[in-house]
Amino acid sequence: MQWEPVQDCHVLLYPEGMVKLNDSAAEILKRVDGQRSVNEIIAELQASFPSASELDADVLAFIGEAHEQHWIRFR
């Protein structure tokens, strides 16, 4: 994942192309480091964005989609 100034957003680059990430997706993926659990990621996001309620379902849905797209791997 990297910031792409031309696109004005974070992107995932892979051999077949590029995926533009919205701000929420980028905030989640910034925290996916192989060290934090999904629950820890959700807790960090909730602390960083206290006005956003009930992040659990959205984060879980995105992580599931990211896994299906092979953007992340589960151990």
Phi and psi restraints in degrees (range 20) as a CNS / XPLOR table:
assign (resid 1 and name C) (resid 2 and name N)
       (resid 2 and name CA) (resid 2 and name C) 1.0 -151.1 20.0 2
assign (resid 2 and name N) (resid 2 and name CA)
       (resid 2 and name C) (resid 3 and name N) 1.0 159.3 20.0 2
assign (resid 2 and name C) (resid 3 and name N)
       (resid 3 and name CA) (resid 3 and name C) 1.0 -79.3 20.0 2
assign (resid 3 and name N) (resid 3 and name CA)
       (resid 3 and name C) (resid 4 and name N) 1.0 131.2 20.0 2
assign (resid 3 and name C) (resid 4 and name N)
       (resid 4 and name CA) (resid 4 and name C) 1.0 -115.0 20.0 2
assign (resid 4 and name N) (resid 4 and name CA)
       (resid 4 and name C) (resid 5 and name N) 1.0 101.9 20.0 2
assign (resid 4 and name C) (resid 5 and name N)
       (resid 5 and name CA) (resid 5 and name C) 1.0 -58.2 20.0 2
assign (resid 5 and name N) (resid 5 and name CA)
       (resid 5 and name C) (resid 6 and name N) 1.0 -37.9 20.0 2
assign (resid 5 and name C) (resid 6 and name N)
       (resid 6 and name CA) (resid 6 and name C) 1.0 -63.3 20.0 2
assign (resid 6 and name N) (resid 6 and name CA)
       (resid 6 and name C) (resid 7 and name N) 1.0 -37.8 20.0 2
assign (resid 6 and name C) (resid 7 and name N)
       (resid 7 and name CA) (resid 7 and name C) 1.0 -85.3 20.0 2
assign (resid 7 and name N) (resid 7 and name CA)
       (resid 7 and name C) (resid 8 and name N) 1.0 -15.9 20.0 2
assign (resid 7 and name C) (resid 8 and name N)
       (resid 8 and name CA) (resid 8 and name C) 1.0 58.8 20.0 2
assign (resid 8 and name N) (resid 8 and name CA)
       (resid 8 and name C) (resid 9 and name N) 1.0 40.9 20.0 2
assign (resid 8 and name C) (resid 9 and name N)
       (resid 9 and name CA) (resid 9 and name C) 1.0 -164.1 20.0 2
assign (resid 9 and name N) (resid 9 and name CA)
       (resid 9 and name C) (resid 10 and name N) 1.0 168.3 20.0 2
assign (resid 9 and name C) (resid 10 and name N)
       (resid 10 and name CA) (resid 10 and name C) 1.0 -77.3 20.0 2
assign (resid 10 and name N) (resid 10 and name CA)
       (resid 10 and name C) (resid 11 and name N) 1.0 147.7 20.0 2
assign (resid 10 and name C) (resid 11 and name N)
       (resid 11 and name CA) (resid 11 and name C) 1.0 -136.8 20.0 2
assign (resid 11 and name N) (resid 11 and name CA)
       (resid 11 and name C) (resid 12 and name N) 1.0 157.4 20.0 2
assign (resid 11 and name C) (resid 12 and name N)
       (resid 12 and name CA) (resid 12 and name C) 1.0 -107.7 20.0 2
assign (resid 12 and name N) (resid 12 and name CA)
       (resid 12 and name C) (resid 13 and name N) 1.0 127.1 20.0 2
assign (resid 12 and name C) (resid 13 and name N)
       (resid 13 and name CA) (resid 13 and name C) 1.0 -105.0 20.0 2
assign (resid 13 and name N) (resid 13 and name CA)
       (resid 13 and name C) (resid 14 and name N) 1.0 138.0 20.0 2
assign (resid 13 and name C) (resid 14 and name N)
       (resid 14 and name CA) (resid 14 and name C) 1.0 -148.5 20.0 2
assign (resid 14 and name N) (resid 14 and name CA)
       (resid 14 and name C) (resid 15 and name N) 1.0 166.1 20.0 2
assign (resid 14 and name C) (resid 15 and name N)
       (resid 15 and name CA) (resid 15 and name C) 1.0 -54.3 20.0 2
assign (resid 15 and name N) (resid 15 and name CA)
       (resid 15 and name C) (resid 16 and name N) 1.0 -33.2 20.0 2
assign (resid 15 and name C) (resid 16 and name N)
       (resid 16 and name CA) (resid 16 and name C) 1.0 -84.4 20.0 2
assign (resid 16 and name N) (resid 16 and name CA)
       (resid 16 and name C) (resid 17 and name N) 1.0 -9.4 20.0 2
assign (resid 16 and name C) (resid 17 and name N)
       (resid 17 and name CA) (resid 17 and name C) 1.0 159.1 20.0 2
assign (resid 17 and name N) (resid 17 and name CA)
       (resid 17 and name C) (resid 18 and name N) 1.0 -145.4 20.0 2
assign (resid 17 and name C) (resid 18 and name N)
       (resid 18 and name CA) (resid 18 and name C) 1.0 -144.5 20.0 2
assign (resid 18 and name N) (resid 18 and name CA)
       (resid 18 and name C) (resid 19 and name N) 1.0 143.9 20.0 2
assign (resid 18 and name C) (resid 19 and name N)
       (resid 19 and name CA) (resid 19 and name C) 1.0 -117.3 20.0 2
assign (resid 19 and name N) (resid 19 and name CA)
       (resid 19 and name C) (resid 20 and name N) 1.0 122.4 20.0 2
assign (resid 19 and name C) (resid 20 and name N)
       (resid 20 and name CA) (resid 20 and name C) 1.0 -79.5 20.0 2
assign (resid 20 and name N) (resid 20 and name CA)
       (resid 20 and name C) (resid 21 and name N) 1.0 135.3 20.0 2
assign (resid 20 and name C) (resid 21 and name N)
       (resid 21 and name CA) (resid 21 and name C) 1.0 -108.3 20.0 2
assign (resid 21 and name N) (resid 21 and name CA)
       (resid 21 and name C) (resid 22 and name N) 1.0 138.1 20.0 2
assign (resid 21 and name C) (resid 22 and name N)
       (resid 22 and name CA) (resid 22 and name C) 1.0 -77.2 20.0 2
assign (resid 22 and name N) (resid 22 and name CA)
       (resid 22 and name C) (resid 23 and name N) 1.0 172.2 20.0 2
assign (resid 22 and name C) (resid 23 and name N)
       (resid 23 and name CA) (resid 23 and name C) 1.0 -59.5 20.0 2
assign (resid 23 and name N) (resid 23 and name CA)
       (resid 23 and name C) (resid 24 and name N) 1.0 -40.4 20.0 2
assign (resid 23 and name C) (resid 24 and name N)
       (resid 24 and name CA) (resid 24 and name C) 1.0 -64.4 20.0 2
assign (resid 24 and name N) (resid 24 and name CA)
       (resid 24 and name C) (resid 25 and name N) 1.0 -45.8 20.0 2
assign (resid 24 and name C) (resid 25 and name N)
       (resid 25 and name CA) (resid 25 and name C) 1.0 -61.4 20.0 2
assign (resid 25 and name N) (resid 25 and name CA)
       (resid 25 and name C) (resid 26 and name N) 1.0 -41.9 20.0 2
assign (resid 25 and name C) (resid 26 and name N)
       (resid 26 and name CA) (resid 26 and name C) 1.0 -63.9 20.0 2
assign (resid 26 and name N) (resid 26 and name CA)
       (resid 26 and name C) (resid 27 and name N) 1.0 -41.5 20.0 2
assign (resid 26 and name C) (resid 27 and name N)
       (resid 27 and name CA) (resid 27 and name C) 1.0 -62.2 20.0 2
assign (resid 27 and name N) (resid 27 and name CA)
       (resid 27 and name C) (resid 28 and name N) 1.0 -38.5 20.0 2
assign (resid 27 and name C) (resid 28 and name N)
       (resid 28 and name CA) (resid 28 and name C) 1.0 -67.5 20.0 2
assign (resid 28 and name N) (resid 28 and name CA)
       (resid 28 and name C) (resid 29 and name N) 1.0 -51.0 20.0 2
assign (resid 28 and name C) (resid 29 and name N)
       (resid 29 and name CA) (resid 29 and name C) 1.0 -65.8 20.0 2
assign (resid 29 and name N) (resid 29 and name CA)
       (resid 29 and name C) (resid 30 and name N) 1.0 -27.9 20.0 2
assign (resid 29 and name C) (resid 30 and name N)
       (resid 30 and name CA) (resid 30 and name C) 1.0 -58.7 20.0 2
assign (resid 30 and name N) (resid 30 and name CA)
       (resid 30 and name C) (resid 31 and name N) 1.0 -28.2 20.0 2
assign (resid 30 and name C) (resid 31 and name N)
       (resid 31 and name CA) (resid 31 and name C) 1.0 -95.2 20.0 2
assign (resid 31 and name N) (resid 31 and name CA)
       (resid 31 and name C) (resid 32 and name N) 1.0 -9.7 20.0 2
assign (resid 31 and name C) (resid 32 and name N)
       (resid 32 and name CA) (resid 32 and name C) 1.0 -81.2 20.0 2
assign (resid 32 and name N) (resid 32 and name CA)
       (resid 32 and name C) (resid 33 and name N) 1.0 100.7 20.0 2
assign (resid 32 and name C) (resid 33 and name N)
       (resid 33 and name CA) (resid 33 and name C) 1.0 -128.0 20.0 2
assign (resid 33 and name N) (resid 33 and name CA)
       (resid 33 and name C) (resid 34 and name N) 1.0 5.7 20.0 2
assign (resid 33 and name C) (resid 34 and name N)
       (resid 34 and name CA) (resid 34 and name C) 1.0 82.0 20.0 2
assign (resid 34 and name N) (resid 34 and name CA)
       (resid 34 and name C) (resid 35 and name N) 1.0 -5.6 20.0 2
assign (resid 34 and name C) (resid 35 and name N)
       (resid 35 and name CA) (resid 35 and name C) 1.0 -106.6 20.0 2
assign (resid 35 and name N) (resid 35 and name CA)
       (resid 35 and name C) (resid 36 and name N) 1.0 -39.5 20.0 2
assign (resid 35 and name C) (resid 36 and name N)
       (resid 36 and name CA) (resid 36 and name C) 1.0 -87.4 20.0 2
assign (resid 36 and name N) (resid 36 and name CA)
       (resid 36 and name C) (resid 37 and name N) 1.0 142.8 20.0 2
assign (resid 36 and name C) (resid 37 and name N)
       (resid 37 and name CA) (resid 37 and name C) 1.0 -78.9 20.0 2
assign (resid 37 and name N) (resid 37 and name CA)
       (resid 37 and name C) (resid 38 and name N) 1.0 166.7 20.0 2
assign (resid 37 and name C) (resid 38 and name N)
       (resid 38 and name CA) (resid 38 and name C) 1.0 -61.0 20.0 2
assign (resid 38 and name N) (resid 38 and name CA)
       (resid 38 and name C) (resid 39 and name N) 1.0 -40.0 20.0 2
assign (resid 38 and name C) (resid 39 and name N)
       (resid 39 and name CA) (resid 39 and name C) 1.0 -62.8 20.0 2
assign (resid 39 and name N) (resid 39 and name CA)
       (resid 39 and name C) (resid 40 and name N) 1.0 -37.8 20.0 2
assign (resid 39 and name C) (resid 40 and name N)
       (resid 40 and name CA) (resid 40 and name C) 1.0 -66.7 20.0 2
assign (resid 40 and name N) (resid 40 and name CA)
       (resid 40 and name C) (resid 41 and name N) 1.0 -39.2 20.0 2
assign (resid 40 and name C) (resid 41 and name N)
       (resid 41 and name CA) (resid 41 and name C) 1.0 -62.2 20.0 2
assign (resid 41 and name N) (resid 41 and name CA)
       (resid 41 and name C) (resid 42 and name N) 1.0 -45.5 20.0 2
assign (resid 41 and name C) (resid 42 and name N)
       (resid 42 and name CA) (resid 42 and name C) 1.0 -61.6 20.0 2
assign (resid 42 and name N) (resid 42 and name CA)
       (resid 42 and name C) (resid 43 and name N) 1.0 -43.9 20.0 2
assign (resid 42 and name C) (resid 43 and name N)
       (resid 43 and name CA) (resid 43 and name C) 1.0 -62.7 20.0 2
assign (resid 43 and name N) (resid 43 and name CA)
       (resid 43 and name C) (resid 44 and name N) 1.0 -41.3 20.0 2
assign (resid 43 and name C) (resid 44 and name N)
       (resid 44 and name CA) (resid 44 and name C) 1.0 -64.4 20.0 2
assign (resid 44 and name N) (resid 44 and name CA)
       (resid 44 and name C) (resid 45 and name N) 1.0 -42.8 20.0 2
assign (resid 44 and name C) (resid 45 and name N)
       (resid 45 and name CA) (resid 45 and name C) 1.0 -64.5 20.0 2
assign (resid 45 and name N) (resid 45 and name CA)
       (resid 45 and name C) (resid 46 and name N) 1.0 -41.5 20.0 2
assign (resid 45 and name C) (resid 46 and name N)
       (resid 46 and name CA) (resid 46 and name C) 1.0 -63.5 20.0 2
assign (resid 46 and name N) (resid 46 and name CA)
       (resid 46 and name C) (resid 47 and name N) 1.0 -37.9 20.0 2
assign (resid 46 and name C) (resid 47 and name N)
       (resid 47 and name CA) (resid 47 and name C) 1.0 -69.2 20.0 2
assign (resid 47 and name N) (resid 47 and name CA)
       (resid 47 and name C) (resid 48 and name N) 1.0 -36.7 20.0 2
assign (resid 47 and name C) (resid 48 and name N)
       (resid 48 and name CA) (resid 48 and name C) 1.0 -75.2 20.0 2
assign (resid 48 and name N) (resid 48 and name CA)
       (resid 48 and name C) (resid 49 and name N) 1.0 -28.9 20.0 2
assign (resid 48 and name C) (resid 49 and name N)
       (resid 49 and name CA) (resid 49 and name C) 1.0 -129.4 20.0 2
assign (resid 49 and name N) (resid 49 and name CA)
       (resid 49 and name C) (resid 50 and name N) 1.0 69.4 20.0 2
assign (resid 49 and name C) (resid 50 and name N)
       (resid 50 and name CA) (resid 50 and name C) 1.0 -63.0 20.0 2
assign (resid 50 and name N) (resid 50 and name CA)
       (resid 50 and name C) (resid 51 and name N) 1.0 -23.3 20.0 2
assign (resid 50 and name C) (resid 51 and name N)
       (resid 51 and name CA) (resid 51 and name C) 1.0 -78.3 20.0 2
assign (resid 51 and name N) (resid 51 and name CA)
       (resid 51 and name C) (resid 52 and name N) 1.0 -14.1 20.0 2
assign (resid 51 and name C) (resid 52 and name N)
       (resid 52 and name CA) (resid 52 and name C) 1.0 -85.0 20.0 2
assign (resid 52 and name N) (resid 52 and name CA)
       (resid 52 and name C) (resid 53 and name N) 1.0 119.7 20.0 2
assign (resid 52 and name C) (resid 53 and name N)
       (resid 53 and name CA) (resid 53 and name C) 1.0 -98.2 20.0 2
assign (resid 53 and name N) (resid 53 and name CA)
       (resid 53 and name C) (resid 54 and name N) 1.0 151.7 20.0 2
assign (resid 53 and name C) (resid 54 and name N)
       (resid 54 and name CA) (resid 54 and name C) 1.0 52.4 20.0 2
assign (resid 54 and name N) (resid 54 and name CA)
       (resid 54 and name C) (resid 55 and name N) 1.0 58.6 20.0 2
assign (resid 54 and name C) (resid 55 and name N)
       (resid 55 and name CA) (resid 55 and name C) 1.0 -75.5 20.0 2
assign (resid 55 and name N) (resid 55 and name CA)
       (resid 55 and name C) (resid 56 and name N) 1.0 -18.6 20.0 2
assign (resid 55 and name C) (resid 56 and name N)
       (resid 56 and name CA) (resid 56 and name C) 1.0 -50.5 20.0 2
assign (resid 56 and name N) (resid 56 and name CA)
       (resid 56 and name C) (resid 57 and name N) 1.0 -54.4 20.0 2
assign (resid 56 and name C) (resid 57 and name N)
       (resid 57 and name CA) (resid 57 and name C) 1.0 -62.9 20.0 2
assign (resid 57 and name N) (resid 57 and name CA)
       (resid 57 and name C) (resid 58 and name N) 1.0 -41.8 20.0 2
assign (resid 57 and name C) (resid 58 and name N)
       (resid 58 and name CA) (resid 58 and name C) 1.0 -66.3 20.0 2
assign (resid 58 and name N) (resid 58 and name CA)
       (resid 58 and name C) (resid 59 and name N) 1.0 -42.7 20.0 2
assign (resid 58 and name C) (resid 59 and name N)
       (resid 59 and name CA) (resid 59 and name C) 1.0 -65.9 20.0 2
assign (resid 59 and name N) (resid 59 and name CA)
       (resid 59 and name C) (resid 60 and name N) 1.0 -45.3 20.0 2
assign (resid 59 and name C) (resid 60 and name N)
       (resid 60 and name CA) (resid 60 and name C) 1.0 -61.4 20.0 2
assign (resid 60 and name N) (resid 60 and name CA)
       (resid 60 and name C) (resid 61 and name N) 1.0 -40.4 20.0 2
assign (resid 60 and name C) (resid 61 and name N)
       (resid 61 and name CA) (resid 61 and name C) 1.0 -64.5 20.0 2
assign (resid 61 and name N) (resid 61 and name CA)
       (resid 61 and name C) (resid 62 and name N) 1.0 -43.4 20.0 2
assign (resid 61 and name C) (resid 62 and name N)
       (resid 62 and name CA) (resid 62 and name C) 1.0 -66.1 20.0 2
assign (resid 62 and name N) (resid 62 and name CA)
       (resid 62 and name C) (resid 63 and name N) 1.0 -43.7 20.0 2
assign (resid 62 and name C) (resid 63 and name N)
       (resid 63 and name CA) (resid 63 and name C) 1.0 -62.4 20.0 2
assign (resid 63 and name N) (resid 63 and name CA)
       (resid 63 and name C) (resid 64 and name N) 1.0 -38.4 20.0 2
assign (resid 63 and name C) (resid 64 and name N)
       (resid 64 and name CA) (resid 64 and name C) 1.0 -62.2 20.0 2
assign (resid 64 and name N) (resid 64 and name CA)
       (resid 64 and name C) (resid 65 and name N) 1.0 -44.0 20.0 2
assign (resid 64 and name C) (resid 65 and name N)
       (resid 65 and name CA) (resid 65 and name C) 1.0 -65.9 20.0 2
assign (resid 65 and name N) (resid 65 and name CA)
       (resid 65 and name C) (resid 66 and name N) 1.0 -42.2 20.0 2
assign (resid 65 and name C) (resid 66 and name N)
       (resid 66 and name CA) (resid 66 and name C) 1.0 -62.0 20.0 2
assign (resid 66 and name N) (resid 66 and name CA)
       (resid 66 and name C) (resid 67 and name N) 1.0 -36.6 20.0 2
assign (resid 66 and name C) (resid 67 and name N)
       (resid 67 and name CA) (resid 67 and name C) 1.0 -68.5 20.0 2
assign (resid 67 and name N) (resid 67 and name CA)
       (resid 67 and name C) (resid 68 and name N) 1.0 -44.7 20.0 2
assign (resid 67 and name C) (resid 68 and name N)
       (resid 68 and name CA) (resid 68 and name C) 1.0 -60.9 20.0 2
assign (resid 68 and name N) (resid 68 and name CA)
       (resid 68 and name C) (resid 69 and name N) 1.0 -33.9 20.0 2
assign (resid 68 and name C) (resid 69 and name N)
       (resid 69 and name CA) (resid 69 and name C) 1.0 -84.4 20.0 2
assign (resid 69 and name N) (resid 69 and name CA)
       (resid 69 and name C) (resid 70 and name N) 1.0 -0.9 20.0 2
assign (resid 69 and name C) (resid 70 and name N)
       (resid 70 and name CA) (resid 70 and name C) 1.0 67.2 20.0 2
assign (resid 70 and name N) (resid 70 and name CA)
       (resid 70 and name C) (resid 71 and name N) 1.0 28.0 20.0 2
assign (resid 70 and name C) (resid 71 and name N)
       (resid 71 and name CA) (resid 71 and name C) 1.0 -81.5 20.0 2
assign (resid 71 and name N) (resid 71 and name CA)
       (resid 71 and name C) (resid 72 and name N) 1.0 -27.7 20.0 2
assign (resid 71 and name C) (resid 72 and name N)
       (resid 72 and name CA) (resid 72 and name C) 1.0 -135.6 20.0 2
assign (resid 72 and name N) (resid 72 and name CA)
       (resid 72 and name C) (resid 73 and name N) 1.0 158.4 20.0 2
assign (resid 72 and name C) (resid 73 and name N)
       (resid 73 and name CA) (resid 73 and name C) 1.0 -123.5 20.0 2
assign (resid 73 and name N) (resid 73 and name CA)
       (resid 73 and name C) (resid 74 and name N) 1.0 143.5 20.0 2
assign (resid 73 and name C) (resid 74 and name N)
       (resid 74 and name CA) (resid 74 and name C) 1.0 -91.2 20.0 2
assign (resid 74 and name N) (resid 74 and name CA)
       (resid 74 and name C) (resid 75 and name N) 1.0 145.7 20.0 2
